[in-house]
Amino acid sequence: MNTILIVEDDQVNARVFSKILTKRGGLAVKHTEDVEEVVKIAKSKEADLILMDVSLAHSFYQGKAVDGIKITQILKSDPQTDKLPILLVTAHAMSGDRENFLRESGADGYISKPVVDHQEFVNHIKSFLSED
């Protein structure tokens, strides 16, 4: 069973995503906004994909405040974690945001909030998972 790591500081969003992914997607889910834990999970291959909130209000790494873009850059620049699919999740859905966020972060995909079509959400995530 594939495991999705949800990096999200809004507990309601985290619960909604978790419920959709487990009930509708048949996926295992982990949730944290602790950046050290995100890196540890990524390096130990405990997750098959990361759903990364772009705007993290309470996340720090090595003493500095970081957002989802920065965490994605950290993971994508490390050969141990650069192949792990990361999908940005954000309510910032203005024209051009998608392209800018993907280019800046190196993320593999982008999902805008709120998630309205739950099946499409699951299908989009599953399209990034390998069939092993």
Secondary structure, DSSP 4 states (H G I P E B T S, - for coil): --EEEEE-S-HHHHHHHHHIIIIIT--EEEE---HHHHHHHHHTT--SEEEEES--SS-EETTEE--HHHHHHHHHTSTTTTTS-EEEEES---TTHHHHHHHHH--SEEEESSP--HHHHHHHHHTTS---
